[in-house]
Amino acid sequence: MVPRTSSAASPTSTKPPRLVERLNEDWHDLAVSSGLFDHRREFLVLLPHGTYTHQAVLPKENLHYGRRAPSPVWTRVRLLDRWDIMGRGAASAFLGIRAGHPGFGMMALDSSVYIGCSTGEIGVDVSAVAHPSRSENILKELEWYAHWDYPRADKELQKRIAAWLAGRALGTASRSDG
């Protein structure tokens, strides 16, 4: 399946009018249409994603290349009636680096949808992938990362990914044997 995406310009020199509001609207439309929320508007957020993916929020010692940061964890959350993912959420350092500069991972409780968001030099990208565990592109990326020979790669994460891929392969093989 081809990921569905939404993008909004976010140049660093000038801020388009209503940027945060437009980003929130686009994220919500994508989240609803892709099935991120359950009947109670609950979903998973990857924490502390923003605290080590954006250099702007790191302490002087780089957590990614110095001492290892704790592994990110999926946390169950509920979208309240009043929310501001791309503004106050992004400014919290858990969902980005500042208002209008988000960076996060979210998943449906049943793992049927993954939504990722990142801020680049000239814009914000929000992508949704249906059934990520069946996405050939995602599986190829995980396979590559699990075997990436780079001294600064997260070796623990590589082991976890490799174990998940191996278990998935065994499950696929046993289903095809039966």
Disulfide bonds with the S-S distance in Angstrom:
none
